[in-house]
Amino acid sequence: MKRTWHWTADVSDGKYDDGESAGTVRASSEAEARRAVAEWVRKDGIRKGNRRPWTASNIRLS
C-alpha cells in the first residue's frame, strides 16, 4: 500500500550548491520514495534549463 512521504533534499549540480528542495511523493517503501525524489530533482533541473544534471543528496523523509 502506498503512503505519502514528505521530503526535503539538498540539491546540487556538482559544481554549485543550489539549495534545498521539498515536496511530497507517494511510494510503497522508503527506497522507492528516495528513488522518486532523486528522479524528480533530476527532471526539475532539466525543466529549469540547467545544463548540468541536478542531484539530490541528504534526502530526508517523514
Secondary structure, DSSP 8 states (H G I E B T S, - for coil): --EEEEEEEEEE-SSSEEEEEEEEEEESSHHHHHHHHHHHHHHHHHHTT-SS--EEEEEEE-
